[in-house]
């Protein structure tokens, strides 16, 4: 198995520290708001990576965290007049509910910053003793970036590049502009814990290092997160952890791409954030997963208007083929091992979900031909697809249930006559009867709708 390691900048053979066992951590959500599609994607990707490692025979101890105390949560607390700890608990409950709706499994263990305060304080004490951190007169504690010679090795930048590449918080008590907070003194009305430096709370970066040290010890096999966390968050994690232990913090660093909406970075300021709850109200979890997993996890996903409708239709077409085999009474207890072997090769090459999803179109084309010929081996392929691709969260439903969901949804969105004409037009195009296809397009347009061709079918919209 090969994994792209951000630290080395290349794919590497995966060899865990202890044979047959993997400890793995992925940065989770700061619970200052509801889960959006970016949170969902990251949770989905690392859940799938965990499951594929298990499929390969590893025993995986997989942890995710909730950042349940930070500046944004405190701001929300002031805004809503809900105590910060209660606000965080409320948001965790909401986010957990949406992830369950998406059918993303729980990690082996959940980590929370507020459950590790004493560990964080002890961690900071040792950094101060070793000369890697310093306290200020105001009760803040900063990590001294200049004290750690390897700073910048994950993001592949030197200190000068780092200074120009990140927004620096102005603070005259810092020795260096890049020094980052390990402990923040509490302002009036803020949540706080007692510490040797006064009342305060942990900085963001120290939380992950202390939680991981408590859960796994000095070194992780895999540390994951979004690409936006490489600098400064993960860079700072490495600095403080390795300054403490003198050992590598993680052997493999993996980062997923970000979500864009019609080519723009998704952000609250642009008003283009897509809440997970809204997506789940409109689409089946399998549709959402198919849409997101069509892109290699290291690349950005561009959410266009057609991304989820197209994925919906693909899954519908696949399930229709499965249903047609069932209706024909085809039966087989066998499995098609070639499908599983090809899946393992694709996923074994840096978890390439895009590759293994692309294979489905060819598989179902062959299955359809076998069904038309009354060949029972069609069911062996279907059985294998259901078993293998369930790892990605796909083909877990009875075919009739997904078909009913899609057809009911389509009836609500578009008149039955428009859908009927669009299906006839698709069939005409497949038969190269372009004159009939043009005539049907004109009829659809006359009814006030537009049909757009896609690689594997069509989409409908109001004209």
Secondary structure, 3 states (H helix, E strand, C coil): CEEEECCCCEEEECCCCECCEEEEEEEEEECCCCCEHHHHHHHHHHHHHHHHHHHCCCEEEEEEEEECCCHHHHHHHHHHCCCHHHHHHHHHHHHHHHHHHHCCCCCCEEEEHHHCHHHHHHHHHHHHHCCCEEECCCCCEEECHHHCCCCCCCCCCCHHHHHHCCCCCCCCCCCCCCCEEEEEECCCCCCCECCCCCCEEECHHHHHHHHHHHHHCCCEEEEEEEHHHHHHHHHHHHHHHHHHHCCCCEEEEEEECCEEECCEECCCCCCCCCEHHHHHHHCCHHHHHHHHHCCCCCCCEEECCCHHHHHHHHHHHHHHHHHHHHHCCCCCCCCCHHHHHHHHHHHHECCCHHHHHHHHHHHHHHHHHHHHCCCCHHHHHHHHHHHHHHHHCCCCCCHHHHHHHHHHHHHHHCCHHHHHHHHHHHHHHHCCCHHHHHHHHHHHHHCCEEEEEECCEEEEEEC
